[in-house]
Amino acid sequence: MARVKLDINKLLQFAETEALGGLRKAAQRIEMSAKMTAPVGTTFRRGAAKPKNVQFLARKGKSKTNFRLVKYTTTRPEIRYPGQLRDSIRIVEKEGKRFNLRVYAGNYNAYYAHMIERGTIHNKAFLVMKSALDANRTYARRLINDAMKIAVQRSNKLVA
């Protein structure tokens, strides 16, 4: 009977490294797919910065039951260019959290990304991010599964 000595810490280290690499490749593919399907307008709009009054209720305290009214005035320049939404699609890796990669659409200037994704009362939803995720779901799973297989193979080579 052959004895096999398995170092579980090495296996976990290899699995983590390989799985994170597979997850990054999957996120890049989802980002690319979303950028390809994002709607691109044809107009360039440059407007003046207009002051806007903003007010909302902010929750306060541990129980989040106390509210306070927040009021302020802000200025936001209205600048839009063709492809602004497409250019705002990006991958974000959260610091301090492992395996937390996200693909976001929208930023300060392309604030309307959620309106395009979910729709408004005036426009139908144009599913950019969801369609990109659905199209690449099996590819992402396959990449992560392959990464785990590679990690097991690498740990087996160390044992042999």
N, C-alpha and C positions, 0 to 999 in steps of 0.2 A: 504494500500500500504506500503510495507516494504522499508525502506531506507537502503542503503548500503554505508558505508563510505570506500573509497578505497584510500590507501596511495600509490600514484604512485611511490614515491621514493623507498619505500620498495619493490614494485613489480619489479622495474628496478634493484635493488640490487640483489634480488633473481634470476632474469632472467640472469643477468651477471655472477653470481657465478655458476649457474647450466649449462649455455651454455659453459662457459670456461672449466668446468669439462668434459662435453660431447666432446668438441673439443680436449681436451688432450687425452681422450680415443680413439677417432678416429685417431689422429696422431700416437698414439702408435700402433694401429692396422695396419696402413699404413706402418709404419717403420718395423714392424715384417714381413709383407707380402713382402716388398721389400727385406729384408734380406734373406728371404726364396728363392726368385727367382734370386738373384744376382749370376752371374757366379763366380765360384771358380776355379782358376787355379791349376796346379799340380806342378809347378816349383818354386823353391826358388832361387832368383837371388840377389846376393850381388856384387855390382860393386864399383869401386873406385870413389871418388868424382872428377869429371872432371870440369875444368873451362869452362864456357860458356859465350859468349858475347851476351848481350841482348840490343836491341834498339827498340824504338817505339816513336810515336808522341803523346804527351800529350796535351790535350786542356787546355787553360788558359784564365782566365778572365770571366766576367759575361756572355757575349754573347757566349762564348765557340768557338769563331772563330779564336782566335790566337793559333797557335801551336808552340810547342818547341820540339826539338829532345832530348830524354833522352837516354843516353848510360851508361851501367855499365857491369861489369863482376861479375858473381856469380858462386858458386859451389853448386851442388846438388848431394848428394849421390844416386846412383841408387840401391835402396833396394826394392825388392818385395817379398812378401810371399803369399802363398795360403790363400785366404779369406780377403785380404787387402781391396778390394772394399766393400765387405760385412760389414767389421768392420768399414768402414768410414760412413755408413748410420746412421744418427742421427737426433734427434728432436732439433730444436733451437727455443727458445721463445725470440723474440726481446724485448729488454728493452724499457720501456717508451711507448710502443704501445700495446693497449689492443687487444685481439683476433688476435694476429699475431704469430701464430705457423707455423713453416715450417719444412719440412722433407728434409734434404740435403743428397746428396751422393758425396763423394770425399773430399779430404783434400790435404795437402802438399805432402804426399807420394802417395796417390791414385789420382793423378791429371788427370788420364785418364777416369774418370767417365763419363764426357760429351761425350767422343769419343765412349764409349760403348752404351750410351743411344741414341745418335743421329746417330751413324755410321760414317764411314770414306769412302774414296774412295776404301779402301782395304777390309773393313768389313761391313757387314750389321748391321743395328741398332738392338740392343737388349734392348727392352723397359722394363727396370727394374722399374723405378719410375712411369711411366705412367700406366703400367699394374697394379701396386699396388694401385694406386689411383682409376683407373677404377673399380677394383674388390671391393673396399671398399666404393665407392661413396654413394650408397644407405644406407649402414650401418652408415656412418658418418651423413648423413642427418637425419636418424631415431634417432640417439643419440642426436643430437641437438634439434630436435622437441620434443623428450621425456623430455629433460632437460627444455625446455620452459613450457611444461605442468606441470612439477613438481613445477616450480617456481610459476605458477599461482595458483596451489593448495595450496602451502605454504602461499602465500599472502592471499588467501581466508580464511585459518584457522585463520590468525591474525584478520581478519575482524569479523568473527563469534564469 
